[in-house]
Amino acid sequence: MIPITFVGPIVANKMKDQKGMIVFICVLMLTSILMFALLNSEWIYVTAVLLGLSNGTFI
């Protein structure tokens, strides 16, 4: 999450329209929350990485 926190604002600053990035972050967050709720512990590491990426770019 830490590298994404530093790279996210740089990428957002270079974009002309940040709507696509916002949608991407929301989809990642929703996907990770649904994976936590539905898949229990089968994909826990993938889910944690998705949640970290979405939270890192959101800040």
C-alpha positions as CSV (number, residue, x, y, z in Angstrom):
1,M,0.0,0.0,0.0
2,I,2.9,2.4,0.7
3,P,4.3,2.5,-2.9
4,I,0.8,3.0,-4.3
5,T,0.2,5.9,-1.9
6,F,3.2,7.7,-3.4
7,V,2.5,6.8,-7.0
8,G,-1.3,7.4,-7.0
9,P,-1.3,11.2,-6.7
10,I,1.4,11.5,-9.3
11,V,-0.7,9.4,-11.8
12,A,-3.8,11.4,-10.8
13,N,-2.1,14.7,-11.4
14,K,-1.0,13.7,-14.9
15,M,-4.4,12.6,-15.9
16,K,-6.7,15.0,-17.7
17,D,-9.9,13.5,-16.3
18,Q,-9.8,11.5,-13.1
19,K,-13.2,9.9,-13.4
20,G,-11.7,6.7,-14.7
21,M,-9.4,6.4,-11.8
22,I,-12.2,7.0,-9.3
23,V,-14.3,4.2,-11.0
24,F,-11.3,1.9,-10.9
25,I,-10.7,2.5,-7.2
26,C,-14.4,2.0,-6.4
27,V,-14.5,-1.3,-8.4
28,L,-11.4,-2.5,-6.6
29,M,-12.8,-1.7,-3.2
30,L,-16.2,-3.2,-3.9
31,T,-14.6,-6.4,-5.3
32,S,-12.4,-6.8,-2.3
33,I,-15.2,-6.3,0.2
34,L,-17.4,-8.8,-1.7
35,M,-14.5,-11.3,-1.8
36,F,-14.1,-10.9,2.0
37,A,-17.8,-11.5,2.5
38,L,-18.3,-14.4,0.0
39,L,-15.1,-16.3,-0.3
40,N,-14.2,-16.4,3.4
41,S,-10.5,-17.6,3.5
42,E,-10.0,-19.1,0.1
43,W,-8.6,-16.0,-1.5
44,I,-7.6,-14.0,1.6
45,Y,-4.2,-12.8,0.3
46,V,-5.6,-11.7,-3.1
47,T,-8.4,-9.9,-1.3
48,A,-6.0,-8.2,1.1
49,V,-3.8,-7.0,-1.8
50,L,-6.9,-5.6,-3.7
51,L,-8.1,-3.8,-0.5
52,G,-4.6,-2.4,0.0
53,L,-4.4,-1.1,-3.6
54,S,-7.8,0.5,-3.4
55,N,-7.1,2.2,-0.1
56,G,-3.6,3.3,-1.1
57,T,-4.8,5.0,-4.3
58,F,-7.9,6.5,-2.5
59,I,-5.7,8.5,-0.1
